[in-house]
Amino acid sequence: MQLKPRPHVPPGHPVENIQIPKREFRGAWIQTVFQDEYAQMTPVEMQRDFIRKLDFLKKCGINAIIFQVRPEADAWYASKYEPWSRFLTGKQGKAPSPMWDPLDFMIRECHKRNMELHAWLNPYRASASNGESIFAPNHLYKKEPWRFIKYRDLIVFDPGIPDNRKFICKVIKDIVTRYDVDAIHFDDYFYPYPAKDVPFPDDASFRKYGLKAGWKENQRNDWRRDNVDRLIYEIKQTLLDTKPWVRFGISPFGIYRNKASTPDGSGSDTNGLQNYDDLYADVIKWVKSGWIDYCMPQVYWEIGHKLADYTTLVHWWDRNAYDRHLYIGQNVKRTMDMKELQEKMEMTRSLKHISGNCFWPANEVLHNTGGIADQLRTNYHRYPALIPAYTKMNQEAPDEIRNLSLRKTEVGYLLEWSATMNQRNPNDAEYFVIYRVPEGAPMDINDPKNIVGTTRDTSFEIIYRNGTRNYMYGVTAVNRYHNESRIKQWRKVRI
């Protein structure tokens, strides 16, 4: 089914009869690779910049930040294994001065606003440009260059070397152990994007590991896919062994396989580069096997694109969700240039298995490109949304909150409660949802219009207006898996 094109809605104008879900993933990617402005900032200036960005994105309804912390086998955090990023301080290996930890800062600031923080890593890439000249003395490449491959202007970990998988898992285990991240996130970079007539030079590792493991000469592509499969599986096992509530998500290139490449015709009716055949990323296998918890394909094309039509691809991914969380990666500039935001938002919300969107890049939202920030605030994100519950991971809801009470303040009232909270128990309360309904109206907690806020505190400030109407307030608890408790108590407030 193709939705009929809608007339363009000017920025800031309301859309009539809009359907807004209570639960929806609303993400934004904050990239650090090739973002040279950060190296020009002092730590205080950078912190202020991040706070400004998070405040703005929160107002736009964003509830999850995907923050790039490892763009080149380096670190935007105090890593035990890899050097500080050149995009942070201007030179790889140079520590911030005065010392601070951007990942720790972003986690705390996101959680303060009840936004998730997904730590975004590029698993194989070691140098995105400038070759060896960027490497700090303590970079793994300087110690063991045989573990890497040069391809075009890139230097990448050789995916065929088992020790490289172990190293990447070690890096991730370190992050998850020491930082309160909500998820580990990979984008579309696995084996490098292929250059025409330039084969990927992995003969040495194929002979040493592939042939010895029983792969045939004509099975190199299958061996490459198996290498990436093993990495994805081992990362998921690392998370389960360390903090089982931390999710693993991937935002692959938007085409899994073209129909012409699949003997059974199961691919999409497209004609572009493919995850399976060109990047050796068998994303659907990972989804089917439960090795990843969410899939976020980058469907960056416009509706009606000749080679990769947005509508075709979104429907294809919806049919192949396999009961895992599916969100759509949206290219802000292309969407707003083509005036397609309304149609794309309606399309993703109309499909059964799609439960959210992620906007690339966050900077385009921050710059209000094409009026997108106005549109999100005024229309598509006008009410807060809870992230969809990860019931495949856990279905247990937290205990209901207790001792709900009201206390007068200088500006109105303070709603207070108690709850069972323990960071080591993912089933306990992680945050709270505050509902408000007019007295006498249905106490419907499934209607997002009734959500007035979310918080990780056990109190919520209610501002006095003119004292002309009574409202009923209730609070639910939500755990790490986003399972929500019931409401046992309501309190009446005249504001």
C-alpha positions in Angstrom: 0.0 0.0 0.0 1.3 3.5 -0.9 -0.1 6.4 1.0 -1.4 9.3 -1.0 0.9 12.3 -1.0 -0.2 14.9 1.5 0.0 18.7 1.1 3.1 20.2 2.6 2.6 21.5 6.1 4.5 24.8 6.8 6.9 24.6 9.8 5.1 25.2 13.1 1.6 24.6 11.7 -0.5 21.8 13.4 -1.4 18.7 11.4 -5.1 17.8 11.9 -6.2 14.3 13.1 -2.6 13.2 13.8 -2.2 9.8 15.5 0.6 9.9 18.1 1.6 6.6 19.8 2.3 6.4 23.5 5.3 4.2 22.8 7.8 5.2 20.1 11.6 5.2 19.7 12.6 8.8 18.9 16.3 8.8 18.4 19.0 11.2 17.0 22.6 10.4 16.0 25.3 12.7 17.4 28.4 12.0 15.4 31.9 12.8 16.4 33.9 11.6 13.3 35.1 14.5 11.2 33.5 17.0 13.6 36.5 19.3 13.9 34.7 22.0 16.0 35.1 19.9 19.2 38.9 20.0 19.2 38.6 23.9 19.2 36.6 23.9 22.4 37.6 23.9 26.0 36.1 21.1 28.1 33.7 23.7 29.6 32.7 25.0 26.2 32.1 21.4 25.0 30.0 20.6 28.0 27.8 23.7 27.4 27.5 22.7 23.8 26.3 19.2 24.6 23.9 20.6 27.2 22.4 23.0 24.7 22.0 20.2 22.2 20.4 17.8 24.6 18.0 20.5 25.9 16.9 21.3 22.3 16.5 17.7 21.3 14.5 17.0 24.4 12.1 19.8 23.4 11.8 18.1 20.0 10.6 14.9 21.7 13.8 12.9 21.2 14.0 10.2 23.9 17.3 8.4 22.8 20.7 9.8 21.9 23.1 7.7 19.8 26.5 9.1 20.7 29.6 8.1 18.7 32.3 7.1 21.2 34.6 5.0 19.0 34.9 6.4 15.5 38.5 5.1 14.7 39.4 2.4 17.3 39.9 5.3 19.6 37.8 6.7 22.5 35.6 9.6 23.6 35.9 8.1 27.1 38.7 7.0 29.4 39.5 3.7 27.7 41.7 1.0 29.1 42.6 -0.2 25.6 42.5 2.6 23.1 43.8 6.2 22.8 41.8 9.4 23.1 40.1 10.4 19.8 41.7 13.1 17.6 38.3 14.5 17.0 38.1 15.3 20.7 41.4 17.0 21.3 42.9 17.5 17.9 45.5 14.7 18.2 45.0 11.0 18.8 46.2 10.0 22.2 46.1 13.5 23.7 43.9 13.6 26.8 41.5 16.4 27.5 42.8 19.2 29.6 41.5 19.6 32.2 40.6 16.0 32.3 37.0 15.0 31.8 35.1 12.0 30.3 32.6 12.9 27.6 30.8 9.5 27.6 30.3 9.7 31.4 29.1 13.3 31.0 26.6 12.5 28.2 25.2 9.5 30.1 24.5 11.6 33.2 23.1 14.5 31.2 20.9 12.2 29.1 19.6 10.4 32.1 18.9 13.7 33.9 16.5 14.4 31.0 15.3 10.8 31.0 16.8 10.2 27.5 18.6 7.0 26.7 22.3 7.0 25.8 23.3 4.4 23.2 27.1 4.1 22.9 27.9 4.1 19.1 31.0 2.2 18.1 32.5 1.5 14.7 33.8 -2.0 15.1 36.4 -2.4 12.4 37.4 1.1 11.3 40.8 2.2 12.6 41.5 5.2 10.3 38.9 6.9 8.3 41.4 9.1 6.5 45.1 10.2 6.5 46.3 6.6 6.9 48.9 5.7 9.5 49.7 9.4 10.2 46.9 9.7 12.7 47.9 6.9 15.0 49.0 7.5 18.6 52.0 5.5 19.9 49.7 3.4 22.0 47.3 2.5 19.2 47.0 -1.2 18.5 48.1 -0.6 14.9 51.5 0.6 16.1 52.0 -2.5 18.1 50.5 -5.2 15.8 50.0 -3.8 12.3 49.5 -7.2 10.8 46.0 -7.3 12.4 44.9 -4.5 10.0 44.2 -4.1 6.3 44.6 -1.0 4.2 41.8 -0.5 1.7 41.5 2.7 -0.4 42.0 5.5 2.2 40.9 3.3 5.1 42.7 1.2 7.6 40.4 -1.4 9.2 40.7 -4.4 11.5 40.9 -7.6 9.5 37.5 -9.2 10.2 39.0 -12.6 9.4 41.4 -12.7 12.4 39.7 -14.2 15.5 41.8 -12.2 17.9 40.3 -9.0 16.5 36.8 -10.2 17.5 38.1 -10.9 21.0 39.7 -7.4 21.1 36.5 -5.6 20.0 34.4 -7.6 22.6 37.0 -6.6 25.2 36.5 -3.0 24.4 32.7 -3.3 24.6 32.9 -5.2 27.9 35.0 -2.4 29.3 32.4 0.2 28.3 29.5 -1.8 29.6 31.2 -2.7 32.9 32.2 0.9 33.8 29.5 3.0 32.2 25.7 3.1 32.6 24.9 2.9 28.9 21.5 1.8 27.7 22.7 0.1 24.5 25.6 -0.6 22.3 25.1 0.6 18.8 26.8 -0.2 15.4 26.0 1.6 12.2 26.4 0.3 8.6 30.2 -0.1 8.5 31.3 -3.8 8.5 33.5 -4.9 5.6 34.3 -1.6 3.8 32.0 -0.2 1.1 33.5 -1.8 -2.1 35.3 0.3 -4.7 34.8 -0.8 -8.3 37.5 -3.3 -9.4 39.4 -3.0 -6.1 39.1 -6.4 -4.2 39.4 -6.4 -0.5 42.9 -7.7 0.2 42.3 -10.4 2.8 44.2 -13.3 1.1 46.5 -13.8 4.1 43.8 -14.2 6.7 41.7 -16.4 4.3 44.5 -18.8 3.8 45.5 -18.8 7.5 42.0 -19.0 9.0 39.4 -19.6 6.3 40.9 -22.5 4.4 42.2 -24.2 7.6 38.7 -24.0 9.0 37.3 -25.9 6.0 36.1 -23.1 3.7 36.6 -23.6 0.0 38.3 -21.2 -2.4 34.9 -20.3 -3.9 33.4 -19.6 -0.5 35.3 -16.5 0.5 32.1 -14.4 0.6 30.4 -16.9 2.9 33.5 -16.9 5.1 33.4 -13.1 5.3 29.8 -13.2 6.3 30.6 -15.8 8.9 33.3 -13.6 10.4 30.8 -10.8 10.9 28.2 -13.2 12.2 30.7 -14.4 14.8 31.4 -10.9 15.9 27.7 -10.0 16.3 27.0 -13.2 18.2 30.0 -12.8 20.5 29.1 -9.2 21.3 25.6 -10.2 22.3 27.0 -12.9 24.5 29.4 -10.4 26.1 26.4 -8.2 26.9 24.4 -11.0 28.3 27.4 -12.1 30.5 28.1 -8.5 31.7 24.8 -6.5 31.9 22.0 -8.5 30.3 19.7 -5.5 30.2 22.0 -3.5 27.9 20.6 -3.8 24.4 22.5 -4.3 21.1 21.3 -2.4 18.1 22.5 -2.0 14.6 21.6 0.6 11.9 22.5 -1.2 8.7 22.5 0.2 5.1 19.0 0.5 3.9 19.0 -2.4 1.4 19.4 -6.0 2.7 19.4 -7.7 -0.8 17.9 -6.7 -4.1 15.2 -9.0 -5.5 17.5 -9.8 -8.5 20.1 -11.2 -6.1 17.8 -13.6 -4.3 16.9 -16.9 -6.1 13.6 -17.0 -4.2 12.8 -13.3 -5.0 12.8 -12.4 -1.3 14.8 -9.3 -1.6 13.4 -5.8 -2.0 12.4 -4.4 -5.4 15.5 -2.2 -5.5 18.8 -1.9 -7.4 21.5 -0.7 -5.0 24.4 -1.8 -2.9 23.5 -4.6 -0.5 24.3 -5.5 3.1 24.5 -9.3 2.4 26.4 -9.3 -0.9 28.6 -6.2 -0.6 29.2 -5.5 3.1 28.9 -9.2 4.2 26.4 -8.2 6.8 23.7 -10.8 7.1 21.4 -8.5 9.1 18.3 -10.6 8.8 20.1 -13.6 10.2 21.1 -11.5 13.3 17.5 -10.4 13.7 16.0 -13.9 13.3 18.6 -15.3 15.7 18.0 -12.7 18.4 21.6 -11.6 18.3 20.5 -8.0 18.1 17.7 -6.3 20.0 16.8 -3.7 17.5 17.3 -3.1 13.8 17.4 0.5 12.5 17.9 0.4 8.7 19.1 3.7 7.2 16.3 4.3 4.6 17.8 7.6 3.5 16.2 7.8 0.0 13.1 9.8 -1.0 9.7 8.4 -1.8 9.8 7.3 -5.5 13.6 7.0 -5.8 14.2 5.0 -9.0 16.8 2.6 -7.5 15.8 2.6 -3.8 12.3 3.8 -3.2 11.6 4.7 0.4 8.1 3.2 0.4 9.3 -0.1 -1.0 12.1 -0.4 1.5 10.1 0.5 4.6 7.4 -2.0 3.7 10.1 -4.6 3.0 11.7 -4.1 6.4 8.3 -4.2 8.1 7.6 -7.6 6.5 11.0 -8.9 7.7 11.1 -7.6 11.3 10.8 -11.2 12.8 9.3 -9.9 16.0 12.3 -7.7 17.0 12.2 -4.0 17.5 12.4 -2.2 14.1 13.0 1.6 13.8 13.7 3.5 10.6 16.7 5.7 10.1 15.6 9.0 8.5 17.8 11.4 6.5 16.7 14.8 7.7 17.9 16.9 4.8 16.6 14.7 2.0 13.3 14.3 3.8 12.8 18.1 4.4 14.1 19.0 0.9 11.5 16.8 -0.6 8.8 17.9 1.9 8.1 14.3 2.8 8.2 14.4 6.6 4.4 14.0 7.1 4.1 11.1 4.6 7.1 9.3 6.1 5.9 9.7 9.7 2.5 8.5 8.8 3.9 5.6 6.9 6.1 4.3 9.6 3.4 4.7 12.2 0.9 2.9 10.0 3.0 -0.3 9.7 2.6 -3.0 12.3 6.2 -3.8 13.1 7.8 -0.4 13.0 7.9 1.3 16.4 10.0 4.4 15.9 12.4 6.6 14.0 16.0 7.9 14.3 17.1 11.2 12.7 20.4 11.6 10.9 22.2 13.7 11.8 21.2 15.4 15.1 22.8 18.6 13.8 20.1 18.9 11.1 17.4 18.8 13.8 19.4 21.3 15.9 19.7 23.6 12.9 15.9 23.2 12.2 16.6 22.2 8.6 13.5 22.6 6.6 11.6 23.4 9.8 11.9 19.8 11.1 12.4 20.8 14.8 9.2 22.9 14.5 7.3 20.1 13.0 8.4 17.5 15.6 7.6 19.8 18.5 4.2 21.0 17.1 3.0 17.8 15.5 4.7 14.4 15.5 6.3 14.6 18.9 3.9 16.9 20.6 3.4 14.5 23.5 6.1 12.5 25.3 6.6 8.9 24.2 7.9 5.9 26.2 10.4 3.7 24.4 8.7 0.4 23.3 9.1 -2.3 25.9 11.7 -5.0 25.2 9.5 -7.9 26.2 11.7 -10.4 24.3 14.3 -9.6 26.8 12.1 -9.5 29.9 8.4 -9.1 30.5 8.4 -8.4 34.3 7.0 -5.0 35.3 8.4 -3.2 38.3 6.4 -2.8 41.5 3.9 0.0 41.7 5.0 3.2 43.4 4.0 3.8 47.0 3.1 6.6 49.3 1.9 9.1 46.7 1.5 12.4 48.3 1.2 16.2 47.6 3.0 19.0 49.3 2.4 22.7 48.7 5.3 24.8 47.5 5.8 28.4 46.6 4.9 27.8 43.0 2.2 25.1 43.3 2.6 21.5 44.5 5.3 18.8 44.8 4.1 15.3 43.9 6.2 12.8 45.9 6.3 9.0 46.1 8.6 6.1 47.1 9.6 3.2 44.9 11.9 0.2 44.8 15.1 1.3 42.9 18.3 -0.7 42.6 20.6 -0.1 39.6 21.8 -3.7 39.9 18.3 -5.0 39.4 17.0 -4.2 36.0 13.5 -5.2 37.0 13.3 -2.4 39.6 12.1 1.1 38.7 14.4 3.1 36.5 12.2 6.1 35.8 8.6 7.3 36.3 5.8 8.5 34.2 3.4 11.2 35.5 -0.2 11.2 34.2 -2.8 13.9 34.5 -6.5 13.6 33.6 -9.3 16.1 34.3 -11.4 15.1 37.2 -14.3 12.9 35.9 -12.5 11.9 32.7 -11.4 8.4 32.0 -8.1 7.6 33.7 -6.6 6.3 30.5 -2.8 5.8 30.8 -2.7 4.5 27.2 -3.4 8.0 25.8 -0.2 10.0 25.4 -2.1 13.2 25.8 -2.3 12.3 29.5 1.4 12.2 30.0 2.7 15.4 31.5 6.3 14.2 32.1 8.8 11.6 32.9 11.5 11.7 35.5 14.2 9.6 37.2 13.5 11.4 40.5 10.8 10.4 43.0 9.1 13.8 42.9 7.5 16.0 40.3 6.7 19.7 40.4 3.2 20.9 39.6 2.9 24.6 38.7 -0.1 26.4 40.0 -2.1 28.2 37.2 -5.4 29.9 38.2 -7.0 27.4 40.5 -10.1 26.8 38.3 -9.9 23.1 37.5 -9.4 19.8 39.3 -7.0 17.2 37.9 -6.1 13.7 38.9 -2.4 12.8 39.0 -1.0 9.3 38.9 2.5 7.8 38.6 3.8 4.6 37.1 7.2 3.0 37.4 9.2 1.8 34.4 12.2 -0.5 34.5 15.3 -1.0 32.3 13.3 -3.0 29.8 10.7 -0.3 29.6 8.0 -2.4 31.2 5.5 -0.3 33.0 3.8 -0.8 36.3 0.1 -0.2 37.1 -1.3 2.8 38.9 -2.8 2.1 42.3 -3.1 5.7 43.6 -4.4 8.9 42.2 -4.2 12.4 43.8 -6.5 15.3 43.1 -5.0 18.7 42.5 -6.7 22.0 41.9 -4.5 24.1 39.6 
